[in-house]
Every structure is written in structure tokens, then in C-alpha cells.
Amino acid sequence: MSLKEVDLTGGESVYCINEAQLKRAFEMVRTSPETSEKVNKLIEQIERDFSRNERAALSFILVDRLLKKRIN
């Protein structure tokens, strides 16, 4: 049985990621000796094994959980 993919594009903005946050994230993934290899391997696995919509859903849920964790 094949599941119909749900389009995750469109709609109103919910989260805002500023340029400085994005820059720090890229630096962490590209150059940090502690995290670069670990994060890049996981990204490669997710991009290989997940559809675009699955990756988007995962991203949205992770951001939501990070925001809620900070508040709690």
C-alpha cells in the first residue's frame, strides 16, 4: 500500500531563523572537530534514506522541539 505524500510547502511562516544562527550552524557542521563528522554522516544518511517531505517534516519537528525545550 502506497501512502500519498503530503505537500509541506506553502502556508504562513511560523519560525524565524536569523542569518547569524544559520551562519553558526554551517560553521559548526563544516569546521567543528567535535560535531562536523557526526552531523555530516547523519545528514548524508537522512538525505539518502528519507524523501524530501520526510526530511522537511523531521526538520520542522526538530525546530519545534528545540524551541519548546528552551521555553520549558
N, C-alpha and C positions, 0 to 999 in steps of 0.2 A: 504494500500500500504506500503510495507516494503522497507526501504531505505538500500542500501548496505553500509556497514561500509567501511571507508577509512582507510587504514593502515598508521599509523603515525610513523612507525619505519623506520630506515634507513636514508640515506641522509647525507649530510655534517653537521658538527657542526656549530651552529650559535651563541649560547650563552655559556658563561662560568660562572659557579658558583664556587667560590673557597671554600675551606674547612672551612675557618673561617666564611664565610657568612652562610653556611649550619649549622654549629655548633650554631651560634647565633639564627638562625631561630628555630632550635629544642629547644634551651633553652627557647625562647620566648613562644613557644607552650606548653612546658611541665611545666614551672615554673612561668611564669609572672602572677601575680594576676590580672593585667589589661586585658590581652588578652587570657590567656590559655583557659578558659571555652568557651568564644565566638568563638574562632578559632576552637577548637576541636569539638564543636557542628556543625559548618558549614562543617568541614571535614567529619564528620560522615554522614551528610545529603547528601553531594555530592557523597561520596562513595556508599551510599545506592541507590541514585536516578539516577546516571549517569553511562553510560558504561565506559569501560576503555578508549576508543578513545575519548569520550566526556570529560573525566577528563583530558586527555592529551591535547586536543585542548584548554580547559579552561586554563590549566597551561601555555601553550605556549603564549596565548593571554595576560594573566596577566603579564608575564615576559616582553613581548614586550611593553606593555603599560607602565609598570614601567620604563623601560629604556628610552622610548620616553618622558615620563613626566619629568624625571631627566634632559634630554637634553634641553627641552623647557623652 
